[in-house]
Amino acid sequence: MAVRPYWKGFLKLSLVTCPVTLTPATTEGEKVKFHTLNRKTGDRIYTRYVDAVTGKSVDKDDQTRAYEKGEDDYVILEEEDLDSVQLGSARTIDIDEFAPADSIEWTYFDSPYFVVPDAEISEEAFIVIRQAMANQDVVGIARLVIGGRERAVMLQPWDEGIVLWTLRFGDEVRDENEYWEEVDDKPVDKKMLAMVEKLIEDRRTTWSEKMVADPVQDRLLEIIKSKKTEKKSRKKPEAPAESDAQPSNVIDLMAALKKSLEGKAETESPKKSRNR
């Protein structure tokens, strides 16, 4: 069942404008959620903002945001200060740039939203914009105020619609070269390369949602179900004993590959002993 839109506004490209809605493309609504209780009373525990000096609770009206410029030295920002740096229109996705579809690194992708026409009259403009981007193999870049903060966003044609991705800011994405510069670019052993390619080919399959199933969620639900009928406390499972043996950092890669391929062959071969 479709959920209520998270955002309503307009999609704009030059003089072409159409009303649209945004709905989160992902959800955690089915995830097991926990509350914190007082074990002695069974009552819920609530979080309160308290003054760090007096220890007294602070009313919401007295709470404000501030920037720390030095130890115990803050600059208080009012709501009008924060509003002044936002977009002039918080209800328009104005596409002002396009980029090749494969030119934006995935590390910039943050949260996806489905973009949907908000009226029948807007469908034609929506479809034309989507199809033109798909034909040119480009994505649209715009800015949008969402969740109370201005974000750069990317609009990507997807099947019959458009997916909008909020993008992480540049200072949020680490430079991969800082981590991989120590990796030596050595020549690849052709024989080992062929063996790894064989392992990959043996395990090639079609994508399925089962690949991203959450086994922890299912086990938690089983525990919760059992606790509904049992009044006795469950004994905390013992942590598996840690092995004293430390893994060696030196491995025989060729031997490991041969063993992997042999294991695959043994699994696929019929067990003749059962037929005797």
C-alpha positions as CSV (number, residue, x, y, z in Angstrom):
1,M,0.0,0.0,0.0
2,A,1.4,3.4,-1.0
3,V,2.3,5.7,1.9
4,R,1.6,9.4,2.3
5,P,4.0,11.7,0.5
6,Y,6.8,13.2,2.6
7,W,7.0,16.4,0.5
8,K,4.9,18.3,-2.0
9,G,6.1,20.9,-4.4
10,F,7.1,21.5,-8.0
11,L,9.6,20.1,-10.5
12,K,10.9,22.8,-12.7
13,L,13.1,22.8,-15.8
14,S,13.4,26.2,-17.4
15,L,9.8,27.3,-18.1
16,V,8.4,23.8,-17.7
17,T,6.9,23.2,-14.3
18,C,4.8,20.4,-12.9
19,P,3.5,19.6,-9.3
20,V,5.2,16.5,-7.8
21,T,5.4,14.6,-4.5
22,L,8.4,12.9,-2.8
23,T,8.0,9.7,-0.9
24,P,11.0,7.9,0.7
25,A,12.0,4.9,-1.4
26,T,13.1,2.9,1.7
27,T,11.6,2.2,5.1
28,E,12.5,0.9,8.5
29,G,8.8,0.6,9.6
30,E,9.0,-3.2,9.8
31,K,12.2,-3.2,11.9
32,V,12.0,-4.3,15.6
33,K,12.2,-1.2,17.7
34,F,13.1,-1.1,21.4
35,H,12.2,1.2,24.3
36,T,14.3,1.8,27.3
37,L,12.6,0.8,30.6
38,N,13.4,1.0,34.3
39,R,14.1,-2.6,35.1
40,K,12.8,-2.2,38.7
41,T,9.5,-0.6,37.9
42,G,8.9,-1.5,34.3
43,D,8.2,2.1,33.4
44,R,9.4,3.9,30.3
45,I,12.5,6.1,30.6
46,Y,12.4,9.5,28.8
47,T,15.2,11.7,27.7
48,R,15.2,15.3,28.9
49,Y,17.4,18.3,28.1
50,V,19.0,19.6,31.2
51,D,21.2,22.6,32.0
52,A,24.8,21.4,32.3
53,V,25.4,23.7,35.2
54,T,22.1,23.9,37.2
55,G,21.0,20.3,36.3
56,K,17.4,21.6,35.8
57,S,15.2,20.7,32.8
58,V,15.1,23.3,30.0
59,D,11.8,24.1,28.3
60,K,11.6,23.7,24.6
61,D,11.1,27.5,24.1
62,D,14.4,28.1,25.9
63,Q,16.4,25.7,23.8
64,T,18.4,27.3,21.0
65,R,21.2,26.3,18.6
66,A,24.7,27.7,18.9
67,Y,28.2,27.5,17.4
68,E,31.1,26.9,19.8
69,K,33.9,29.2,18.7
70,G,36.0,28.6,21.8
71,E,35.9,26.9,25.2
72,D,32.6,27.9,26.9
73,D,32.2,30.6,24.2
74,Y,29.2,30.3,21.9
75,V,27.5,32.2,19.1
76,I,23.7,31.8,19.4
77,L,21.9,31.4,16.0
78,E,18.2,32.3,15.9
79,E,15.7,30.7,13.5
80,E,15.7,33.8,11.2
81,D,19.5,33.4,10.9
82,L,19.1,29.9,9.8
83,D,16.2,30.7,7.4
84,S,18.3,33.5,5.8
85,V,20.8,31.0,4.3
86,Q,18.1,28.7,2.9
87,L,16.8,28.7,-0.7
88,G,14.4,31.4,-1.6
89,S,11.8,28.7,-2.6
90,A,11.7,25.6,-0.4
91,R,9.0,24.1,-2.6
92,T,10.6,23.9,-6.0
93,I,13.1,21.4,-7.4
94,D,14.7,23.6,-10.1
95,I,17.0,21.5,-12.3
96,D,19.8,23.9,-13.4
97,E,22.5,21.4,-14.4
98,F,22.8,17.9,-15.9
99,A,25.7,15.4,-15.6
100,P,26.5,12.1,-17.3
101,A,24.6,9.3,-15.4
102,D,27.8,7.4,-14.5
103,S,29.8,10.4,-13.4
104,I,28.7,10.7,-9.8
105,E,30.4,8.4,-7.4
106,W,28.1,6.2,-5.3
107,T,29.7,7.5,-2.1
108,Y,27.8,10.8,-2.6
109,F,24.4,9.0,-2.6
110,D,22.5,9.5,0.6
111,S,18.7,8.9,0.7
112,P,16.4,7.9,-2.2
113,Y,12.9,9.3,-2.8
114,F,10.3,8.4,-5.5
115,V,9.2,11.5,-7.5
116,V,5.6,11.2,-8.6
117,P,3.3,13.6,-10.6
118,D,0.9,15.2,-8.2
119,A,-1.9,15.8,-10.7
120,E,-3.0,14.2,-14.0
121,I,-2.4,17.5,-15.8
122,S,1.3,17.3,-14.8
123,E,2.0,13.8,-16.1
124,E,2.9,14.9,-19.6
125,A,5.6,17.4,-18.5
126,F,6.9,14.8,-16.0
127,I,7.1,12.1,-18.6
128,V,8.8,14.4,-21.1
129,I,11.5,15.4,-18.6
130,R,12.1,11.8,-17.5
131,Q,12.3,10.5,-21.0
132,A,14.6,13.2,-22.2
133,M,17.1,12.5,-19.4
134,A,16.9,8.8,-20.1
135,N,17.6,9.4,-23.8
136,Q,20.6,11.6,-23.1
137,D,21.8,9.2,-20.3
138,V,22.1,12.1,-17.9
139,V,20.9,12.9,-14.3
140,G,19.6,16.3,-13.2
141,I,21.3,18.2,-10.4
142,A,19.3,20.6,-8.2
143,R,19.0,21.9,-4.7
144,L,16.1,21.3,-2.3
145,V,15.2,22.1,1.3
146,I,14.2,18.8,2.8
147,G,14.1,17.8,6.5
148,G,14.8,21.4,7.4
149,R,18.1,21.6,5.6
150,E,19.1,22.6,2.1
151,R,20.6,19.6,0.2
152,A,22.1,19.0,-3.3
153,V,19.9,16.4,-5.0
154,M,20.2,14.2,-8.1
155,L,17.2,13.2,-10.2
156,Q,17.6,9.9,-12.0
157,P,15.3,8.3,-14.6
158,W,14.2,5.0,-13.2
159,D,11.8,2.7,-15.1
160,E,8.6,4.7,-15.6
161,G,9.4,7.3,-13.0
162,I,12.2,9.4,-11.4
163,V,14.2,8.7,-8.3
164,L,15.6,11.7,-6.4
165,W,18.7,11.1,-4.3
166,T,19.8,13.5,-1.7
167,L,23.6,13.9,-2.0
168,R,26.2,14.1,0.8
169,F,28.2,17.3,1.0
170,G,31.7,17.2,-0.3
171,D,33.3,17.4,3.2
172,E,31.3,14.2,4.2
173,V,33.0,12.0,1.5
174,R,36.5,10.8,2.2
175,D,39.1,10.6,-0.4
176,E,39.6,6.9,-1.3
177,N,43.2,7.6,-2.5
178,E,44.3,8.2,1.1
179,Y,43.4,4.6,1.9
180,W,44.5,2.8,-1.3
181,E,47.7,4.6,-2.1
182,E,49.6,1.9,-0.1
183,V,48.2,-0.9,-2.3
184,D,50.9,-2.0,-4.7
185,D,49.9,-2.3,-8.3
186,K,51.7,-5.6,-8.9
187,P,51.3,-7.7,-12.1
188,V,48.6,-10.3,-11.7
189,D,49.4,-14.0,-11.8
190,K,47.4,-15.2,-14.8
191,K,46.9,-18.7,-13.5
192,M,45.5,-17.4,-10.1
193,L,43.4,-14.8,-12.0
194,A,41.8,-17.6,-14.1
195,M,41.1,-19.6,-10.9
196,V,39.4,-16.7,-9.2
197,E,37.3,-16.0,-12.3
198,K,36.2,-19.7,-12.3
199,L,35.1,-19.3,-8.6
200,I,33.1,-16.2,-9.6
201,E,31.5,-17.9,-12.5
202,D,30.5,-20.9,-10.3
203,R,28.8,-18.5,-7.9
204,R,27.1,-16.2,-10.5
205,T,23.4,-16.0,-10.0
206,T,20.4,-13.7,-10.5
207,W,19.8,-10.9,-8.0
208,S,17.1,-11.6,-5.5
209,E,15.8,-9.7,-2.4
210,K,16.6,-12.8,-0.4
211,M,20.3,-11.8,-0.7
212,V,19.6,-8.9,1.6
213,A,17.2,-10.7,4.0
214,D,17.7,-9.8,7.7
215,P,18.2,-13.0,9.7
216,V,18.7,-11.0,13.0
217,Q,15.2,-9.5,12.6
218,D,13.6,-13.0,12.3
219,R,15.5,-14.3,15.3
220,L,14.5,-11.3,17.4
221,L,10.8,-11.8,16.5
222,E,11.1,-15.5,17.5
223,I,12.6,-14.4,20.9
224,I,9.8,-11.8,21.4
225,K,7.1,-14.3,20.5
226,S,8.5,-16.9,23.0
227,K,8.7,-14.3,25.7
228,K,5.0,-13.5,25.3
229,T,4.2,-17.0,26.4
230,E,7.0,-17.6,28.8
231,K,7.2,-15.8,32.2
232,K,10.5,-17.3,33.1
233,S,13.5,-15.2,32.2
234,R,15.6,-16.5,29.4
235,K,19.2,-17.4,30.2
236,K,21.6,-15.1,28.4
237,P,23.3,-17.1,25.7
238,E,27.0,-17.6,26.4
239,A,29.4,-16.0,24.1
240,P,31.3,-18.5,21.9
241,A,34.7,-19.2,23.3
242,E,37.4,-17.4,21.5
243,S,40.1,-19.6,19.9
244,D,43.6,-19.0,21.3
245,A,45.0,-19.7,17.8
246,Q,45.8,-16.5,15.9
247,P,45.2,-16.4,12.2
248,S,48.4,-16.3,10.2
249,N,48.8,-13.2,8.0
250,V,50.8,-15.3,5.5
251,I,48.6,-17.5,3.3
252,D,49.3,-19.7,0.3
253,L,46.9,-18.1,-2.1
254,M,47.4,-20.7,-4.8
255,A,46.7,-23.5,-2.3
256,A,43.6,-21.7,-1.0
257,L,42.2,-21.3,-4.6
258,K,42.9,-25.0,-5.4
259,K,41.1,-26.1,-2.3
260,S,38.2,-23.8,-3.0
261,L,37.8,-25.2,-6.5
262,E,38.2,-28.8,-5.3
263,G,35.5,-28.3,-2.7
264,K,33.2,-27.0,-5.4
265,A,33.9,-30.1,-7.6
266,E,33.3,-32.5,-4.7
267,T,29.9,-30.8,-3.9
268,E,28.8,-31.2,-7.5
269,S,30.0,-34.9,-8.0
270,P,27.5,-37.7,-7.2
271,K,28.2,-39.8,-4.1
272,K,28.7,-43.2,-5.7
273,S,29.0,-44.9,-2.3
274,R,25.3,-44.4,-1.7
275,N,24.4,-46.3,-4.9
276,R,26.4,-49.4,-4.0
